[in-house]
Amino acid sequence: MKADRIHNFNPGPAALPLPVLEEIQESFLNFKGAGMSIVEMSHRSKQFESILGDAVQRTQRLLKLGDRHHVLFLQGGATLQFAMIPMNFLADGRSADYVNTGTWSTNAIKEARGLNKPIQVVASSEDRQFTYIPGRIAFNPDAVYAHITSNNTIRGTQWSRFPDTTGVPLIADMSSDIMSRPFDTGPFGLIYAGAQKNIGPAGVTLVILRDDLLARVPENLPVMLKYTTYTTKNSLYNTPPCFAIYAVQLVLKWIEETVGGLDKMGAVNRAKADRLYGCIDASGGFYRGTAEPASRSQMNVTFRLGGEDLEKRFIEEAVKSGLGGLKGHRSVGGCRASLYNAVSLEAVDALVAFMDFFSKRNG
Ligand SMILES: Cc1ncc(COP(=O)(O)O)c(C=O)c1O
């Protein structure tokens, strides 16, 4: 690690791989001999088109997508997808299923209901403060889609296996675990993710969309809110967030070429999470994981200490030891370590060493 950089456990925007930041820095003033920066260049230039094409192809390879999936780069964050999905796919009055596993699912549900779409919440973990992922869900066979949040950034829960929706297309908000592990994209009609946790900086949203859903897109939506606007123009209908897409392309290259793909990325992420949960579970109750063990997230490890004062001191002393971003979300309090792709095993080891030291001194 560079001497002046901390171990960054921010929940998003979050750590990016150092080689990616270095490459951006190195080519920032003069991108590949063009005599100008990537942020000064036309989005219709050969250079940018090759960046965009490479980002699409790497996404296709990493996720083993077939030719039925479009890879799109949109703006408006994951939050805009909460509205675009029901607007595009529920225009004819048909219904969709939603599973509520926390704040972000709740927001997706609210947005669909606010648009007067007839959606059904078929399962929820609200009864136990969203500390678990519901099992044995009865999805409606005639729903247009079934929406889940694959990883719950605030509560620290994650679907370890995706539910069987018996043919109904799954739609998943993967903002906080996209590209963190391999999975079968076959059942998914749409996957979306704000880039700013696992694959890049803020400002761009990756949307992966299967072509069978496109037939449902109504003509009469505003042009920027229609998926067909992006699928027919290869994400280049208007000026896209060029810099953010460039950074995503470099992160995907790093995952593919340096880490060695999603199997390897998944193994590293599992090892990191195991180490931190191991430390929490071995602390004799000094640290308490808040998620039910079977639903624990590999990405966001949420835990409490014995009281808010102790938690405040823990976070402050961690900062002094070069460990940042450990405060829990303001809506739930406590502590949270986000272990996204760019967070190294070495960073987790440093956190575990600090946590052992802190518990011995304060236990
Ligand atoms: C799972 C999940 N969905 C959606 C969002 C909101 O994303 P955005 O700020 O890109 O709209 C977040 C942000 O943290 C998130 O973690």
The ligand as a MOL file (V3000), in Angstrom:
LIG
                    3D

  0  0  0     0  0            999 V3000
M  V30 BEGIN CTAB
M  V30 COUNTS 16 16 0 0 0
M  V30 BEGIN ATOM
M  V30 1 C -28.2250 -2.0630 -2.8990 0
M  V30 2 C -28.3110 -0.6100 -3.2540 0
M  V30 3 N -29.2390 -0.1960 -4.1220 0
M  V30 4 C -29.3550 1.0860 -4.4700 0
M  V30 5 C -28.5300 2.0650 -3.9340 0
M  V30 6 C -28.6920 3.4880 -4.3710 0
M  V30 7 O -27.8170 3.6710 -5.4030 0
M  V30 8 P -27.6040 5.0640 -6.1700 0
M  V30 9 O -27.0700 6.0170 -5.1700 0
M  V30 10 O -26.6530 4.6840 -7.2580 0
M  V30 11 O -28.9370 5.4810 -6.7080 0
M  V30 12 C -27.5310 1.6750 -3.0430 0
M  V30 13 C -26.6270 2.6940 -2.4780 0
M  V30 14 O -25.9080 2.4840 -1.5440 0
M  V30 15 C -27.4320 0.3160 -2.6870 0
M  V30 16 O -26.5030 -0.0890 -1.8210 0
M  V30 END ATOM
M  V30 BEGIN BOND
M  V30 1 1 1 2
M  V30 2 1 2 3
M  V30 3 2 2 15
M  V30 4 2 3 4
M  V30 5 1 4 5
M  V30 6 1 5 6
M  V30 7 2 5 12
M  V30 8 1 6 7
M  V30 9 1 7 8
M  V30 10 2 8 9
M  V30 11 1 8 10
M  V30 12 1 8 11
M  V30 13 1 12 13
M  V30 14 1 12 15
M  V30 15 2 13 14
M  V30 16 1 15 16
M  V30 END BOND
M  V30 END CTAB
M  END
